[in-house]
Amino acid sequence: MNRADNRRERSLPTARGIRRSCSRELYRARKKLNQWIAPELVAEAEKIYFRKVALNLPWIAENSSNRKKLCDWWEEQVCGEIAELWNIEPAVLARAFRESFGG
């Protein structure tokens, strides 16, 4: 069995796993921002991020090894909404996410 076959056989992550990953990724981005964000705003951002990931799960799973592509997707699909919620510049949040995510 080659690598491509192995990737196809992997199942999609569970909702719990997705939620935890989204929470962890936003936590790391917030640390890079070095700015306090109210817990209720963090929770709302996690819901937004989780929903966007769930709606695009097949594409995200397919590109899971390409962090640059995932960061580009995050910047286009998620960043603006969370930046508005947190009242920060989208470019600043996008940079913090890229630095923390590695894309």
Helices and strands as residue ranges (DSSP letters): H 3-9, H 15-33, H 39-55, H 57-62, H 67-74, I 75-79, H 80-86, H 90-101
